[in-house]
Amino acid sequence: MGGVLRTAVCFLLHDRDRLRSIAIGCGQWWHAVVLGRAVNAALATGLALAPALADAATAAGPQQTEERQDGKTEKAAGTDPLRTALLQAVDVLEREGLVNPRDEMVRNQLLQGLLSGIGCGARYETAAAADGREDSRPDPWDTGTLVRLDRRYAYVPVNHPGPGVAEALTKAWAAAAGEPDGAPIALILDLRFASGGDLPAAKALAQAVTQINALRVLLIGPDTVGAAEIAAVLIAAAPQGAVLVGRPSRGCFASLEPVRLPNRDRLWLPRPVKNVDGHAMPAHPLTPEVSCDDASTSETTAGLTNDRFRAFPDRDRPLRRAVDLLKTIQALKAKHF
């Protein structure tokens, strides 16, 4: 079997020492795995696995254990059915000529497929992609610039709450305030397709949003994951708060942390976050105050302009609902409600 792929898979499954998995509550549907000496202990306590992977690891029933020097017991090497099945599967694929483990694209696809079972934005990237970057994606604000809708409302799509996104938002708002129409009266922050990111980025984004003196609407959905969910909780908990519109979020309040493999490839693994500056993270997905069906994708929202929004207002129902909500609030204010 290709050495690089085996090294990565063994590292991920803790083949260097032993895989010791424990089920701990973190939301309603995901569990954590503790990797031993192969991963820094402070990070290791938070790595998450979906129930399917956790169940597979214990499906064979009681496993052989051995006592360590500290008196604790753990599974003996070679008894974990999950690790064994994965390594054997890769061996079979190579033997049948279906994959070439030395192919970088194949390695990327196989490991990313494995990490997708963990969820919460877990990612894999090669050393070439990882070198010189401190975050799991290169761009701090994937979809670009602030868009004015009906001149009064600022629409800001954030697909990845990484480093620099807070600063980008602050600069974009300041630029909008200097335009002839003046500062927008409301901010619509689109987090429906926001995944990845770490805790500092989540806190920075929340701080940038709460410093904006305007009405706030957060668009959320099933692909609102990790740092984006943490940021949404912090924004909603601020004095002025925000209205959540869309569909329930993923319910995975985690910070992505980097782990280097021996071959310098890198894994981005989720560390559960339960409390941020006194704000407890919920044990369930975020539920919007205004619910509506949503068939939009990151592709349909990319490159949005005011003209496109006015021409096809029903193409993005949550965004249309947010704008209608803001119009209603303004109308009520004008009537001194």
ZIMO-V678606 format. One record per residue. N is the residue number from 1. OMEGA is omega in whole degrees, -180 to 180 (none if undefined). BURIAL is 1 if it has 9 or more other C-alpha atoms within 8 Angstrom, else 0. D_FIRST is the distance of its C-alpha to the first C-alpha in whole Angstrom. Layout:
n=N omega=OMEGA burial=BURIAL d_first=D_FIRST
n=N omega=OMEGA burial=BURIAL d_first=D_FIRST
This chain:
n=1 omega=180 burial=0 d_first=0
n=2 omega=-175 burial=0 d_first=4
n=3 omega=-178 burial=0 d_first=6
n=4 omega=-179 burial=1 d_first=9
n=5 omega=179 burial=1 d_first=8
n=6 omega=179 burial=1 d_first=7
n=7 omega=-178 burial=1 d_first=10
n=8 omega=-179 burial=1 d_first=12
n=9 omega=180 burial=1 d_first=11
n=10 omega=180 burial=1 d_first=12
n=11 omega=-179 burial=1 d_first=15
n=12 omega=-179 burial=0 d_first=16
n=13 omega=176 burial=1 d_first=16
n=14 omega=180 burial=1 d_first=18
n=15 omega=-180 burial=1 d_first=15
n=16 omega=178 burial=0 d_first=17
n=17 omega=174 burial=1 d_first=20
n=18 omega=177 burial=1 d_first=21
n=19 omega=178 burial=1 d_first=21
n=20 omega=-175 burial=1 d_first=25
n=21 omega=176 burial=1 d_first=26
n=22 omega=178 burial=0 d_first=30
n=23 omega=176 burial=0 d_first=31
n=24 omega=-178 burial=0 d_first=34
n=25 omega=173 burial=0 d_first=36
n=26 omega=-169 burial=1 d_first=36
n=27 omega=-177 burial=1 d_first=37
n=28 omega=-170 burial=0 d_first=38
n=29 omega=-178 burial=0 d_first=34
n=30 omega=-173 burial=1 d_first=31
n=31 omega=-178 burial=1 d_first=30
n=32 omega=176 burial=1 d_first=29
n=33 omega=178 burial=1 d_first=26
n=34 omega=173 burial=1 d_first=26
n=35 omega=-175 burial=1 d_first=24
n=36 omega=-173 burial=1 d_first=25
n=37 omega=-177 burial=0 d_first=25
n=38 omega=-178 burial=1 d_first=22
n=39 omega=178 burial=1 d_first=24
n=40 omega=-173 burial=0 d_first=28
n=41 omega=-179 burial=1 d_first=30
n=42 omega=178 burial=0 d_first=32
n=43 omega=-169 burial=1 d_first=29
n=44 omega=-175 burial=1 d_first=27
n=45 omega=-177 burial=1 d_first=30
n=46 omega=-176 burial=1 d_first=30
n=47 omega=-172 burial=1 d_first=27
n=48 omega=172 burial=1 d_first=27
n=49 omega=175 burial=1 d_first=26
n=50 omega=-178 burial=1 d_first=27
n=51 omega=-179 burial=1 d_first=29
n=52 omega=179 burial=0 d_first=26
n=53 omega=180 burial=1 d_first=23
n=54 omega=179 burial=1 d_first=26
n=55 omega=-180 burial=0 d_first=27
n=56 omega=-178 burial=1 d_first=23
n=57 omega=-178 burial=1 d_first=23
n=58 omega=-174 burial=1 d_first=26
n=59 omega=-177 burial=0 d_first=26
n=60 omega=179 burial=0 d_first=26
n=61 omega=-177 burial=0 d_first=29
n=62 omega=-179 burial=0 d_first=30
n=63 omega=175 burial=1 d_first=27
n=64 omega=179 burial=0 d_first=27
n=65 omega=175 burial=0 d_first=28
n=66 omega=-177 burial=0 d_first=29
n=67 omega=179 burial=1 d_first=32
n=68 omega=-179 burial=0 d_first=31
n=69 omega=-180 burial=0 d_first=34
n=70 omega=176 burial=0 d_first=35
n=71 omega=180 burial=0 d_first=36
n=72 omega=180 burial=0 d_first=34
n=73 omega=176 burial=0 d_first=31
n=74 omega=-177 burial=1 d_first=28
n=75 omega=178 burial=1 d_first=25
n=76 omega=-178 burial=1 d_first=23
n=77 omega=175 burial=0 d_first=20
n=78 omega=-178 burial=0 d_first=18
n=79 omega=-177 burial=1 d_first=20
n=80 omega=-176 burial=1 d_first=20
n=81 omega=180 burial=1 d_first=19
n=82 omega=180 burial=1 d_first=18
n=83 omega=-178 burial=1 d_first=15
n=84 omega=-179 burial=1 d_first=14
n=85 omega=-178 burial=0 d_first=14
n=86 omega=-180 burial=0 d_first=12
n=87 omega=178 burial=1 d_first=9
n=88 omega=180 burial=0 d_first=10
n=89 omega=179 burial=0 d_first=11
n=90 omega=177 burial=1 d_first=8
n=91 omega=-179 burial=1 d_first=6
n=92 omega=-180 burial=0 d_first=9
n=93 omega=179 burial=1 d_first=10
n=94 omega=-178 burial=1 d_first=7
n=95 omega=180 burial=0 d_first=8
n=96 omega=179 burial=0 d_first=12
n=97 omega=-178 burial=0 d_first=11
n=98 omega=178 burial=0 d_first=12
n=99 omega=173 burial=0 d_first=10
n=100 omega=-175 burial=1 d_first=9
n=101 omega=179 burial=1 d_first=7
n=102 omega=179 burial=1 d_first=9
n=103 omega=-176 burial=0 d_first=12
n=104 omega=-179 burial=0 d_first=14
n=105 omega=179 burial=0 d_first=16
n=106 omega=180 burial=1 d_first=13
n=107 omega=180 burial=1 d_first=12
n=108 omega=-177 burial=1 d_first=16
n=109 omega=-179 burial=0 d_first=16
n=110 omega=-178 burial=0 d_first=14
n=111 omega=177 burial=1 d_first=15
n=112 omega=176 burial=1 d_first=18
n=113 omega=178 burial=0 d_first=18
n=114 omega=-179 burial=0 d_first=17
n=115 omega=179 burial=1 d_first=20
n=116 omega=175 burial=1 d_first=23
n=117 omega=177 burial=1 d_first=23
n=118 omega=180 burial=1 d_first=24
n=119 omega=177 burial=1 d_first=27
n=120 omega=178 burial=1 d_first=30
n=121 omega=180 burial=1 d_first=28
n=122 omega=-174 burial=1 d_first=25
n=123 omega=174 burial=1 d_first=23
n=124 omega=175 burial=1 d_first=20
n=125 omega=-178 burial=1 d_first=20
n=126 omega=-180 burial=1 d_first=19
n=127 omega=-179 burial=1 d_first=20
n=128 omega=180 burial=0 d_first=22
n=129 omega=-174 burial=0 d_first=24
n=130 omega=-175 burial=1 d_first=24
n=131 omega=176 burial=0 d_first=26
n=132 omega=180 burial=0 d_first=30
n=133 omega=-177 burial=0 d_first=30
n=134 omega=180 burial=0 d_first=31
n=135 omega=-173 burial=0 d_first=31
n=136 omega=173 burial=1 d_first=28
n=137 omega=-174 burial=0 d_first=30
n=138 omega=-172 burial=0 d_first=32
n=139 omega=-179 burial=0 d_first=35
n=140 omega=-177 burial=1 d_first=37
n=141 omega=-165 burial=1 d_first=39
n=142 omega=-168 burial=0 d_first=37
n=143 omega=167 burial=1 d_first=40
n=144 omega=-163 burial=0 d_first=43
n=145 omega=175 burial=0 d_first=46
n=146 omega=-179 burial=1 d_first=49
n=147 omega=176 burial=1 d_first=51
n=148 omega=175 burial=1 d_first=54
n=149 omega=-176 burial=1 d_first=55
n=150 omega=174 burial=0 d_first=59
n=151 omega=-171 burial=0 d_first=59
n=152 omega=-173 burial=1 d_first=60
n=153 omega=-180 burial=1 d_first=56
n=154 omega=177 burial=1 d_first=53
n=155 omega=-178 burial=1 d_first=50
n=156 omega=176 burial=1 d_first=47
n=157 omega=177 burial=1 d_first=43
n=158 omega=-179 burial=1 d_first=41
n=159 omega=-180 burial=1 d_first=37
n=160 omega=-179 burial=1 d_first=35
n=161 omega=-179 burial=1 d_first=37
n=162 omega=180 burial=1 d_first=36
n=163 omega=177 burial=1 d_first=38
n=164 omega=-177 burial=1 d_first=41
n=165 omega=179 burial=1 d_first=41
n=166 omega=179 burial=1 d_first=44
n=167 omega=179 burial=0 d_first=46
n=168 omega=180 burial=1 d_first=45
n=169 omega=-180 burial=1 d_first=47
n=170 omega=180 burial=1 d_first=50
n=171 omega=-179 burial=0 d_first=51
n=172 omega=179 burial=1 d_first=50
n=173 omega=179 burial=1 d_first=53
n=174 omega=179 burial=1 d_first=55
n=175 omega=179 burial=0 d_first=55
n=176 omega=180 burial=1 d_first=56
n=177 omega=180 burial=1 d_first=59
n=178 omega=179 burial=0 d_first=60
n=179 omega=-179 burial=0 d_first=61
n=180 omega=-180 burial=0 d_first=64
n=181 omega=-180 burial=0 d_first=63
n=182 omega=-178 burial=0 d_first=62
n=183 omega=176 burial=1 d_first=60
n=184 omega=180 burial=1 d_first=58
n=185 omega=-179 burial=1 d_first=60
n=186 omega=177 burial=1 d_first=56
n=187 omega=173 burial=1 d_first=53
n=188 omega=-178 burial=1 d_first=50
n=189 omega=-176 burial=1 d_first=47
n=190 omega=179 burial=1 d_first=44
n=191 omega=-175 burial=1 d_first=41
n=192 omega=-177 burial=1 d_first=40
n=193 omega=-178 burial=1 d_first=37
n=194 omega=178 burial=1 d_first=36
n=195 omega=180 burial=1 d_first=33
n=196 omega=-180 burial=1 d_first=31
n=197 omega=-180 burial=1 d_first=33
n=198 omega=-176 burial=1 d_first=34
n=199 omega=178 burial=1 d_first=38
n=200 omega=179 burial=0 d_first=39
n=201 omega=178 burial=1 d_first=39
n=202 omega=-180 burial=1 d_first=40
n=203 omega=179 burial=1 d_first=43
n=204 omega=179 burial=1 d_first=44
n=205 omega=180 burial=1 d_first=44
n=206 omega=179 burial=1 d_first=46
n=207 omega=180 burial=1 d_first=49
n=208 omega=-179 burial=1 d_first=49
n=209 omega=-176 burial=1 d_first=50
n=210 omega=176 burial=1 d_first=52
n=211 omega=178 burial=0 d_first=54
n=212 omega=-179 burial=0 d_first=55
n=213 omega=-179 burial=0 d_first=58
n=214 omega=172 burial=0 d_first=58
n=215 omega=-176 burial=0 d_first=57
n=216 omega=173 burial=1 d_first=53
n=217 omega=177 burial=1 d_first=51
n=218 omega=174 burial=1 d_first=48
n=219 omega=-179 burial=1 d_first=46
n=220 omega=179 burial=1 d_first=43
n=221 omega=-178 burial=1 d_first=41
n=222 omega=179 burial=1 d_first=37
n=223 omega=171 burial=1 d_first=35
n=224 omega=-167 burial=1 d_first=37
n=225 omega=168 burial=1 d_first=35
n=226 omega=-176 burial=1 d_first=35
n=227 omega=178 burial=1 d_first=37
n=228 omega=177 burial=1 d_first=39
n=229 omega=178 burial=1 d_first=40
n=230 omega=179 burial=1 d_first=41
n=231 omega=-180 burial=1 d_first=43
n=232 omega=178 burial=1 d_first=44
n=233 omega=-178 burial=1 d_first=46
n=234 omega=179 burial=1 d_first=47
n=235 omega=-179 burial=1 d_first=49
n=236 omega=-178 burial=1 d_first=50
n=237 omega=180 burial=0 d_first=51
n=238 omega=-178 burial=0 d_first=53
n=239 omega=-180 burial=0 d_first=57
n=240 omega=175 burial=0 d_first=57
n=241 omega=179 burial=1 d_first=54
n=242 omega=175 burial=1 d_first=53
n=243 omega=179 burial=1 d_first=53
n=244 omega=-178 burial=1 d_first=49
n=245 omega=175 burial=1 d_first=49
n=246 omega=-179 burial=1 d_first=46
n=247 omega=-180 burial=1 d_first=44
n=248 omega=179 burial=1 d_first=43
n=249 omega=-178 burial=1 d_first=40
n=250 omega=-178 burial=1 d_first=36
n=251 omega=-179 burial=1 d_first=38
n=252 omega=-176 burial=1 d_first=35
n=253 omega=-172 burial=1 d_first=37
n=254 omega=176 burial=1 d_first=34
n=255 omega=179 burial=1 d_first=33
n=256 omega=-180 burial=1 d_first=30
n=257 omega=-177 burial=1 d_first=29
n=258 omega=174 burial=0 d_first=26
n=259 omega=180 burial=1 d_first=23
n=260 omega=172 burial=1 d_first=21
n=261 omega=180 burial=1 d_first=18
n=262 omega=-180 burial=0 d_first=17
n=263 omega=177 burial=1 d_first=16
n=264 omega=168 burial=0 d_first=19
n=265 omega=-175 burial=1 d_first=18
n=266 omega=173 burial=1 d_first=20
n=267 omega=172 burial=1 d_first=21
n=268 omega=-172 burial=1 d_first=24
n=269 omega=-175 burial=1 d_first=25
n=270 omega=172 burial=1 d_first=29
n=271 omega=-177 burial=1 d_first=31
n=272 omega=178 burial=1 d_first=34
n=273 omega=-177 burial=1 d_first=37
n=274 omega=-177 burial=0 d_first=40
n=275 omega=179 burial=0 d_first=43
n=276 omega=177 burial=0 d_first=44
n=277 omega=178 burial=0 d_first=47
n=278 omega=179 burial=0 d_first=49
n=279 omega=-179 burial=0 d_first=48
n=280 omega=175 burial=0 d_first=46
n=281 omega=-178 burial=1 d_first=43
n=282 omega=179 burial=0 d_first=44
n=283 omega=-177 burial=0 d_first=42
n=284 omega=178 burial=0 d_first=42
n=285 omega=175 burial=1 d_first=41
n=286 omega=180 burial=1 d_first=44
n=287 omega=-179 burial=0 d_first=46
n=288 omega=174 burial=1 d_first=48
n=289 omega=177 burial=0 d_first=52
n=290 omega=-177 burial=0 d_first=52
n=291 omega=175 burial=0 d_first=50
n=292 omega=177 burial=1 d_first=49
n=293 omega=-177 burial=0 d_first=47
n=294 omega=178 burial=1 d_first=44
n=295 omega=-177 burial=0 d_first=43
n=296 omega=177 burial=1 d_first=42
n=297 omega=177 burial=0 d_first=39
n=298 omega=179 burial=0 d_first=38
n=299 omega=-179 burial=0 d_first=38
n=300 omega=179 burial=0 d_first=42
n=301 omega=-179 burial=1 d_first=43
n=302 omega=177 burial=0 d_first=41
n=303 omega=180 burial=0 d_first=44
n=304 omega=174 burial=1 d_first=47
n=305 omega=179 burial=1 d_first=51
n=306 omega=180 burial=1 d_first=54
n=307 omega=179 burial=0 d_first=55
n=308 omega=180 burial=1 d_first=52
n=309 omega=-179 burial=1 d_first=52
n=310 omega=-180 burial=0 d_first=56
n=311 omega=-178 burial=0 d_first=55
n=312 omega=-174 burial=0 d_first=53
n=313 omega=-178 burial=1 d_first=54
n=314 omega=179 burial=0 d_first=52
n=315 omega=180 burial=0 d_first=49
n=316 omega=-173 burial=1 d_first=48
n=317 omega=179 burial=1 d_first=50
n=318 omega=179 burial=1 d_first=49
n=319 omega=176 burial=0 d_first=50
n=320 omega=179 burial=1 d_first=53
n=321 omega=179 burial=1 d_first=54
n=322 omega=179 burial=1 d_first=53
n=323 omega=178 burial=1 d_first=56
n=324 omega=178 burial=0 d_first=58
n=325 omega=-180 burial=0 d_first=58
n=326 omega=177 burial=1 d_first=59
n=327 omega=179 burial=0 d_first=62
n=328 omega=179 burial=0 d_first=63
n=329 omega=180 burial=0 d_first=63
n=330 omega=179 burial=0 d_first=65
n=331 omega=178 burial=0 d_first=67
n=332 omega=178 burial=1 d_first=68
n=333 omega=180 burial=0 d_first=68
n=334 omega=178 burial=0 d_first=71
n=335 omega=178 burial=0 d_first=73
n=336 omega=174 burial=0 d_first=73
n=337 omega=none burial=0 d_first=71
